[in-house]
C-alpha cells in the first residue's frame, strides 16, 4: 500500500510539473495499473508483462520461487479494431 501512495503523490507532482509547461494531465483519466497483475491501455495499445519464474530450491514442502533477471514487457495492438477503423476511413 505504501507503493500506491507513493505513485499517487508522484502523479500529483507530475501534474503540477506539466501545468508549469502549460500541458495538462487529467487526474480522473490517468489510471494507476499494476502491470504485473493487469494490462494498461495507452493510445489504444495494451501494455503488460510476462513475468518469468523458475524454481531454485525447496524448503519444507513448497518451492522457493525466484524471478529470472528480466521482465518481458508486452505491447499488444487491437489489430481488428485498427483494421476496421482504416476500412471505415477508406483505406
C-alpha atoms as one frame of an Amber mdcrd trajectory, in Angstrom:
protein
   0.000   0.000   0.000   2.962   2.292   0.629   3.960   1.999  -3.044   0.447
   3.004  -4.152   0.582   6.161  -2.015   3.984   6.978  -3.496   2.619   6.597
  -7.037  -0.417   8.774  -6.249   1.879  11.508  -4.926   4.074  11.124  -7.995
   1.031  11.542 -10.256   0.140  14.800  -8.482   3.744  16.033  -8.766   3.762
  15.190 -12.477   0.504  17.115 -12.949   1.994  20.186 -11.265   5.119  19.952
 -13.438   3.058  19.646 -16.626   0.924  22.618 -15.542   4.108  24.734 -15.454
   4.751  23.691 -19.074   1.153  24.626 -19.953   0.339  20.949 -20.552  -2.438
  19.036 -18.863  -2.851  15.715 -17.106  -6.320  14.555 -16.177  -6.124  13.004
 -12.711  -9.507  11.349 -13.327  -8.463   9.731 -16.618  -4.921   8.836 -15.584
  -5.176   5.342 -14.121  -2.640   3.599 -11.920  -2.234  -0.009 -13.044  -0.083
  -2.775 -11.590   1.072  -4.323 -14.856   2.240  -7.426 -13.009  -1.443  -8.210
 -12.428  -3.294  -6.423 -15.236  -2.742  -4.677 -18.548  -2.815  -0.934 -19.100
  -4.286   0.698 -22.185  -2.337   3.614 -23.668  -3.216   5.141 -27.042  -5.176
   2.002 -27.911  -2.279  -0.364 -27.158  -2.403  -2.867 -24.292   0.767  -2.839
 -22.176   1.529  -5.771 -19.888   4.265  -8.087 -18.668   5.271 -11.697 -18.838
   6.980 -12.444 -15.545   9.181 -15.498 -15.878   9.749 -17.501 -12.689  11.769
 -20.630 -12.068  12.155 -22.907  -9.093  15.566 -22.552  -7.443  15.183 -24.859
  -4.437  12.809 -26.264  -1.864  12.001 -25.524   1.744   9.849 -27.997   3.693
   7.174 -28.868   1.080   6.958 -25.797  -1.120   9.228 -24.497  -3.851  11.072
 -21.223  -3.430  10.431 -19.046  -6.465  12.970 -16.567  -7.764  12.483 -14.149
 -10.619  14.787 -14.589 -13.566  16.856 -11.474 -14.264  14.435  -9.684 -16.585
  10.780  -8.950 -17.219   9.265  -9.043 -20.685   7.134  -6.004 -21.436   4.415
  -6.819 -23.955   2.659  -4.408 -26.288  -0.489  -5.701 -27.953  -2.363  -3.667
 -30.513  -6.037  -4.430 -31.185  -5.430  -5.298 -34.823  -9.067  -5.963 -35.718
 -10.151  -2.596 -34.304  -7.364  -0.844 -36.194  -8.280  -2.651 -39.434 -11.958
  -1.695 -39.001 -11.034   1.957 -38.451  -8.807   2.001 -41.530 -11.536   0.379
 -43.617 -14.180   2.848 -42.410 -11.840   5.721 -43.372 -11.378   4.454 -46.936
  -8.036   2.670 -46.630
